[in-house]
């Protein structure tokens, strides 16, 4: 019986891994699908990049609403809707006769799917199924992001090699349907639906009960909570800095004498470091206090940004900086999924995560162009790297001030992992 309870919970982790692998390819594979779109419609590079701006903007607008809905509605049905939308979106791209149609498809189909199938939905699901082992579960599921970034580009390129681009997009839509719908059908919304408890235990843990019994709070109360903004500052500095760095990595490397092949390889180095970070997070997050992991993440991220100010020394300096940012910054990505249920409670995690995602996406929209602007003005990226290194050290103060338990619950309601408070 214990094994059956254990298996159902970890099945949800596998589902989360598959869904996050699928949704991660929207951004990571855009440069692959952009090639036939560029050839067919001849947009400027600026216009070509608008698809990612539409993706981020619409996702930011939808996240608070859909996050709140995930707390109240069937997560399985929302995931099924997301699977249908992402498949319809890529099939719909094959019908475009103008690049404006591409932007419309991204706004109406792909961006909603990005939210419905993304980290917010997986966090809501796994926060119900895991308490003591939540960090391990989230770390494994979020490793799907890196895996999808490796696997899906190969699939899309293979289809483009064998079919005309319109037919390739249609077939890819069927592939996405075949992956997401069966996974969503296996979702169990809550362990209580099967008469079970988090972690496969015979009863809910003290931390889970504290989160479950915490007062239900409104969006206004979430936004008025100082810890929400402290957490947003920490996450925004690291994730937006990573986004700005990776979107400008190849041009920076080329400017400093790195070959085109080696510059492209640095992106793979960054992805590999991120995958290792997710594994490290899965191992450490249930054993160490989250503050320790956040301090380490911020310190390593700052060291990586500082190293990139020395990019003029060539490949070795850039390689080291990219590795440090990928490893330590990469730990902050699953940290958001770990902390939202811990700070706000399991029953409002969708609402809190949705509001946080809206704030984060707005920050992520600005940094790629900001990094480029600083380069245009100064002729170097050094100033923006120094800025983000400094910001990472400053927001360590926010980490020290953050509350790590639901508002209204006693600190004693926290679990006590090694080195915990």
C-alpha positions as CSV (number, residue, x, y, z in Angstrom):
1,X,0.0,0.0,0.0
2,X,2.9,2.4,0.9
3,X,4.5,1.7,-2.5
4,X,1.2,2.5,-4.3
5,X,0.9,5.8,-2.4
6,X,4.5,6.6,-3.2
7,X,4.1,5.7,-6.9
8,X,1.1,8.0,-7.5
9,X,2.9,11.0,-6.1
10,X,6.1,10.4,-8.1
11,X,4.0,9.9,-11.2
12,X,2.9,13.5,-10.9
13,X,6.6,14.5,-10.8
14,X,7.1,12.6,-14.1
15,X,4.1,14.4,-15.6
16,X,5.6,17.7,-14.5
17,X,8.9,16.8,-16.1
18,X,7.2,16.0,-19.4
19,X,5.1,19.2,-19.4
20,X,8.0,21.5,-18.5
21,X,10.2,19.8,-21.2
22,X,7.4,20.6,-23.7
23,X,6.7,24.2,-22.7
24,X,10.4,25.1,-22.4
25,X,10.8,24.5,-26.1
26,X,8.6,27.5,-27.0
27,X,11.5,29.9,-26.3
28,X,14.5,27.6,-26.8
29,X,13.3,26.4,-30.2
30,X,12.1,29.8,-31.6
31,X,15.4,30.3,-33.4
32,X,14.8,27.0,-35.2
33,X,11.3,27.8,-36.4
34,X,12.3,31.4,-37.1
35,X,14.4,30.3,-40.0
36,X,11.5,29.2,-42.3
37,X,9.4,32.1,-41.1
38,X,12.2,34.5,-41.9
39,X,12.6,33.0,-45.4
40,X,8.9,33.0,-46.1
41,X,7.8,36.4,-44.7
42,X,11.1,38.4,-44.7
43,X,10.5,40.3,-41.4
44,X,13.2,42.5,-40.0
45,X,15.1,41.0,-37.1
46,X,13.3,43.4,-34.7
47,X,9.9,42.2,-36.0
48,X,11.1,38.6,-35.9
49,X,11.8,39.1,-32.2
50,X,8.4,40.5,-31.5
51,X,7.0,36.9,-31.2
52,X,9.0,36.5,-27.9
53,X,7.8,39.9,-26.7
54,X,4.2,38.9,-27.4
55,X,4.8,35.6,-25.6
56,X,6.1,37.3,-22.5
57,X,3.6,40.1,-22.5
58,X,0.5,38.0,-22.8
59,X,1.9,35.4,-20.4
60,X,2.4,38.2,-17.8
61,X,-1.2,39.4,-18.2
62,X,-2.7,35.9,-18.0
63,X,-0.6,34.5,-15.1
64,X,-2.4,36.1,-12.2
65,X,-5.8,35.2,-13.5
66,X,-4.9,31.6,-14.5
67,X,-2.9,31.1,-11.3
68,X,-6.0,32.0,-9.2
69,X,-8.1,29.7,-11.3
70,X,-5.6,26.8,-10.7
71,X,-6.3,27.0,-7.0
72,X,-10.1,26.7,-7.5
73,X,-10.6,24.6,-10.6
74,X,-9.5,21.2,-11.9
75,X,-5.9,21.3,-12.8
76,X,-6.2,18.3,-15.0
77,X,-8.7,20.1,-17.3
78,X,-6.6,23.2,-17.4
79,X,-3.6,21.1,-18.5
80,X,-5.7,19.4,-21.1
81,X,-6.7,22.8,-22.4
82,X,-3.0,23.9,-22.5
83,X,-2.1,20.7,-24.4
84,X,-4.8,21.5,-27.0
85,X,-3.7,25.1,-27.3
86,X,0.0,24.4,-27.8
87,X,-0.7,21.8,-30.5
88,X,-3.2,24.1,-32.2
89,X,-0.7,26.9,-32.0
90,X,2.1,25.2,-33.9
91,X,-0.3,23.7,-36.4
92,X,-1.8,27.2,-36.8
93,X,1.5,28.7,-37.7
94,X,1.4,26.6,-40.8
95,X,-1.6,28.6,-42.0
96,X,0.0,32.0,-41.7
97,X,0.2,34.1,-44.8
98,X,1.8,37.1,-43.1
99,X,4.1,37.6,-40.1
100,X,1.3,39.4,-38.3
101,X,-0.6,36.1,-38.3
102,X,2.4,34.5,-36.5
103,X,2.2,37.2,-33.8
104,X,-1.6,36.5,-33.4
105,X,-1.0,32.8,-33.0
106,X,1.6,33.4,-30.4
107,X,-0.8,35.7,-28.5
108,X,-4.0,33.6,-28.7
109,X,-2.7,30.1,-28.6
110,X,1.0,29.7,-27.6
111,X,1.2,32.2,-24.8
112,X,-1.9,30.8,-22.9
113,X,-0.4,27.3,-23.3
114,X,2.9,28.7,-22.0
115,X,1.1,29.6,-18.7
116,X,-1.2,26.6,-18.5
117,X,1.6,24.0,-19.0
118,X,4.4,25.9,-17.3
119,X,6.1,26.0,-13.9
120,X,3.2,27.6,-12.2
121,X,0.9,24.7,-13.0
122,X,3.5,22.1,-12.0
123,X,4.2,24.0,-8.7
124,X,0.5,24.0,-7.8
125,X,0.3,20.2,-8.5
126,X,3.5,19.2,-6.7
127,X,2.9,21.5,-3.7
128,X,-0.2,19.4,-3.1
129,X,1.6,16.0,-3.4
130,X,4.8,16.8,-1.5
131,X,5.8,18.6,1.7
132,X,9.0,17.2,3.2
133,X,10.2,16.0,-0.2
134,X,8.9,19.0,-2.1
135,X,12.4,20.3,-3.0
136,X,13.4,16.9,-4.5
137,X,10.1,16.7,-6.5
138,X,10.4,20.2,-7.9
139,X,14.1,19.8,-8.7
140,X,13.4,16.7,-10.7
141,X,10.4,18.1,-12.5
142,X,12.2,21.4,-13.4
143,X,15.1,19.4,-14.9
144,X,12.6,18.9,-17.7
145,X,13.2,22.5,-18.8
146,X,16.8,21.7,-19.7
147,X,15.9,18.4,-21.2
148,X,13.3,19.9,-23.5
149,X,15.7,22.5,-24.6
150,X,18.0,19.6,-25.8
151,X,15.4,17.2,-27.3
152,X,12.8,19.4,-29.0
153,X,15.2,21.4,-31.3
154,X,16.4,18.0,-32.7
155,X,12.8,16.9,-33.3
156,X,11.8,20.2,-35.0
157,X,14.9,20.3,-37.2
158,X,14.4,16.7,-38.2
159,X,10.8,17.5,-39.3
160,X,12.0,20.6,-41.2
161,X,14.6,18.4,-42.9
162,X,12.0,15.9,-44.2
163,X,9.0,18.1,-44.8
164,X,8.2,21.6,-46.2
165,X,7.9,24.0,-43.3
166,X,4.1,24.2,-43.2
167,X,3.8,20.4,-43.2
168,X,6.6,20.1,-40.6
169,X,4.7,22.5,-38.2
170,X,1.5,20.5,-38.7
171,X,3.3,17.2,-37.8
172,X,4.9,18.9,-34.9
173,X,1.5,20.0,-33.6
174,X,0.5,16.3,-33.6
175,X,3.7,15.4,-31.7
176,X,2.8,18.0,-29.1
177,X,-0.7,16.7,-28.8
178,X,0.5,13.1,-28.4
179,X,2.9,14.2,-25.6
180,X,0.8,16.6,-23.6
181,X,-2.7,15.0,-23.6
182,X,-1.8,11.6,-22.2
183,X,0.3,13.3,-19.6
184,X,-2.5,15.6,-18.5
185,X,-5.0,12.7,-18.4
186,X,-2.7,11.0,-15.8
187,X,-2.9,14.0,-13.4
188,X,-4.5,13.5,-10.1
189,X,-5.6,17.0,-8.8
190,X,-5.0,16.3,-5.1
191,X,-3.9,13.3,-3.0
192,X,-7.1,13.7,-1.0
193,X,-8.9,12.7,-4.2
194,X,-7.5,9.2,-3.8
195,X,-7.7,9.2,0.0
196,X,-3.9,9.9,0.3
197,X,-1.6,12.5,1.9
198,X,1.4,14.4,0.8
199,X,4.7,12.4,0.5
200,X,2.7,9.2,0.6
201,X,2.4,9.5,4.4
202,X,-0.5,8.2,6.5
203,X,-1.3,11.8,7.5
204,X,-0.4,15.3,6.5
205,X,2.9,16.7,8.0
206,X,2.9,19.7,10.4
207,X,4.2,22.0,7.7
208,X,1.6,20.9,5.2
209,X,-1.2,21.3,7.8
210,X,0.1,24.8,8.7
211,X,0.0,25.8,5.0
212,X,-3.4,24.2,4.4
213,X,-4.9,25.8,7.5
214,X,-3.5,29.3,6.9
215,X,-6.2,31.9,6.1
216,X,-7.1,32.2,2.5
217,X,-5.8,35.6,1.2
218,X,-6.8,37.9,-1.6
219,X,-4.6,39.1,-4.4
220,X,-4.4,42.5,-2.7
221,X,-3.2,40.9,0.5
222,X,-0.5,38.9,-1.5
223,X,0.6,42.1,-3.1
224,X,0.7,44.0,0.2
225,X,2.8,41.4,1.8
226,X,6.4,42.7,2.1
227,X,7.8,39.2,1.7
228,X,6.2,39.0,-1.8
229,X,8.2,42.0,-2.9
230,X,11.4,40.8,-1.1
231,X,11.1,37.5,-3.0
232,X,10.3,39.3,-6.3
233,X,13.5,41.4,-5.9
234,X,15.7,38.3,-5.4
235,X,14.1,36.3,-8.2
236,X,14.0,39.2,-10.6
237,X,17.7,40.1,-10.2
238,X,18.9,36.6,-10.9
239,X,16.5,35.5,-13.6
240,X,16.5,38.8,-15.6
241,X,20.2,39.0,-15.3
242,X,20.5,35.4,-16.7
243,X,18.1,36.3,-19.5
244,X,20.0,39.4,-20.5
245,X,23.3,37.5,-20.4
246,X,22.2,34.5,-22.5
247,X,20.5,36.6,-25.2
248,X,23.7,38.7,-25.6
249,X,26.2,35.9,-25.1
250,X,27.1,35.0,-28.7
251,X,27.7,38.7,-29.8
252,X,29.8,39.3,-26.7
253,X,31.9,36.2,-27.3
254,X,32.4,37.1,-30.9
255,X,33.4,40.7,-29.9
256,X,36.2,39.2,-27.7
257,X,37.8,37.0,-30.4
258,X,35.8,33.7,-29.7
259,X,35.0,31.8,-32.9
260,X,31.4,31.4,-34.0
261,X,31.4,27.7,-33.2
262,X,32.8,28.2,-29.8
263,X,30.4,31.0,-29.1
264,X,27.5,28.7,-30.0
265,X,29.0,26.0,-27.7
266,X,28.9,28.4,-24.8
267,X,25.1,28.3,-24.9
268,X,25.3,24.5,-24.5
269,X,27.7,25.0,-21.6
270,X,25.2,27.3,-20.0
271,X,22.4,24.7,-20.5
272,X,24.4,21.9,-19.1
273,X,25.4,24.0,-16.0
274,X,21.7,24.7,-15.5
275,X,20.8,21.0,-15.7
276,X,23.5,20.3,-13.1
277,X,22.0,23.1,-10.9
278,X,18.6,21.5,-11.0
279,X,20.1,18.2,-9.9
280,X,22.0,19.9,-7.1
281,X,18.8,21.7,-6.0
282,X,16.9,18.4,-5.9
283,X,19.6,16.9,-3.6
284,X,20.1,19.8,-1.3
285,X,16.8,21.7,-1.0
286,X,15.2,19.3,1.5
287,X,18.4,19.2,3.6
288,X,19.4,22.9,3.9
289,X,17.5,26.0,4.9
290,X,16.4,27.9,1.8
291,X,18.2,31.0,3.0
292,X,21.5,29.2,2.7
293,X,20.8,28.1,-0.8
294,X,19.7,31.6,-1.8
295,X,22.8,33.2,-0.3
296,X,25.0,30.6,-2.2
297,X,23.0,31.2,-5.4
298,X,23.4,35.0,-5.2
299,X,27.1,34.8,-4.3
300,X,27.9,32.5,-7.2
301,X,25.8,34.5,-9.6
302,X,27.6,37.7,-8.6
303,X,30.9,36.0,-9.1
304,X,29.9,34.9,-12.6
305,X,28.7,38.3,-13.6
306,X,32.0,39.8,-12.2
307,X,34.0,37.3,-14.2
308,X,32.2,38.4,-17.4
309,X,33.6,41.9,-16.9
310,X,36.9,40.2,-17.8
311,X,35.6,38.9,-21.1
312,X,38.4,40.7,-22.9
313,X,40.7,37.9,-21.6
314,X,39.0,35.6,-24.0
315,X,37.2,32.2,-24.0
316,X,38.4,31.0,-20.6
317,X,37.0,34.0,-18.7
318,X,33.7,33.9,-20.5
319,X,33.5,30.1,-20.0
320,X,34.1,30.5,-16.3
321,X,31.5,33.2,-16.0
322,X,28.9,31.3,-17.9
323,X,29.4,28.2,-15.8
324,X,29.1,30.1,-12.5
325,X,25.9,31.9,-13.7
326,X,24.4,28.6,-15.0
327,X,25.2,26.7,-11.8
328,X,24.4,29.2,-9.1
329,X,21.8,31.3,-10.9
330,X,20.2,28.1,-12.1
331,X,19.4,27.1,-8.5
332,X,17.2,30.2,-8.1
333,X,14.7,29.0,-10.8
334,X,13.3,26.0,-8.8
335,X,13.6,28.1,-5.6
336,X,10.6,30.1,-6.7
337,X,8.5,27.0,-7.0
338,X,9.7,25.8,-3.5
339,X,9.0,29.0,-1.7
340,X,5.6,30.1,-3.0
341,X,3.7,27.3,-1.2
342,X,5.9,27.7,1.8
343,X,5.3,31.4,2.2
344,X,1.7,31.7,1.1
345,X,0.2,28.3,1.7
346,X,-0.6,25.3,-0.5
347,X,-4.2,26.4,-1.2
348,X,-3.3,29.8,-2.6
349,X,0.0,28.9,-4.3
350,X,-1.5,29.4,-7.8
351,X,-2.7,32.9,-7.0
352,X,0.7,33.9,-5.4
353,X,2.8,32.2,-8.1
354,X,0.6,33.9,-10.8
355,X,1.1,37.3,-9.4
356,X,4.9,36.7,-9.0
357,X,5.1,35.4,-12.5
358,X,3.5,38.6,-13.8
359,X,6.1,40.7,-12.0
360,X,8.9,38.4,-13.2
361,X,7.9,38.4,-16.8
362,X,7.7,42.1,-16.9
363,X,11.3,42.2,-15.6
364,X,12.4,39.6,-18.1
365,X,11.0,41.6,-21.0
366,X,13.4,44.5,-20.3
367,X,16.8,43.0,-19.8
368,X,17.8,41.7,-23.3
369,X,17.3,45.1,-24.8
370,X,18.8,46.8,-21.7
371,X,22.1,44.8,-22.1
372,X,22.2,45.8,-25.7
373,X,21.5,49.4,-25.0
374,X,24.4,49.6,-22.5
375,X,26.7,48.1,-25.1
376,X,25.5,50.6,-27.7
377,X,26.2,53.5,-25.3
378,X,29.5,52.3,-23.8
379,X,30.9,49.9,-26.3
380,X,31.1,47.2,-23.6
381,X,28.8,45.0,-21.5
382,X,31.1,45.4,-18.4
383,X,28.9,48.1,-16.8
384,X,25.7,46.0,-16.9
385,X,27.6,43.0,-15.6
386,X,28.9,45.0,-12.7
387,X,25.4,46.4,-12.0
388,X,23.9,42.9,-11.7
389,X,26.8,41.6,-9.6
390,X,26.1,44.5,-7.2
391,X,22.4,44.0,-7.2
392,X,22.9,40.3,-6.3
393,X,24.9,41.3,-3.2
394,X,22.3,44.0,-2.3
395,X,19.3,41.6,-2.4
396,X,21.1,39.3,0.1
397,X,19.5,41.7,2.6
398,X,16.1,40.8,1.2
399,X,16.9,37.1,1.7
400,X,17.7,37.8,5.4
401,X,14.4,39.6,5.9
402,X,12.1,37.1,4.1
403,X,9.4,35.2,6.0
404,X,9.6,31.4,5.3
405,X,6.2,30.3,6.5
406,X,2.6,31.3,5.8
407,X,1.4,34.6,7.1
408,X,-0.6,34.0,10.3
409,X,1.1,30.7,11.0
410,X,3.7,30.3,13.7
411,X,7.4,29.9,12.7
412,X,7.3,26.6,14.5
413,X,5.1,25.3,11.7
414,X,8.2,25.1,9.5
415,X,9.8,21.8,8.8
416,X,13.3,21.4,10.3
417,X,15.7,20.2,7.7
418,X,19.4,20.2,8.4
419,X,20.6,23.8,9.3
420,X,16.9,25.0,9.2
421,X,15.7,27.8,11.4
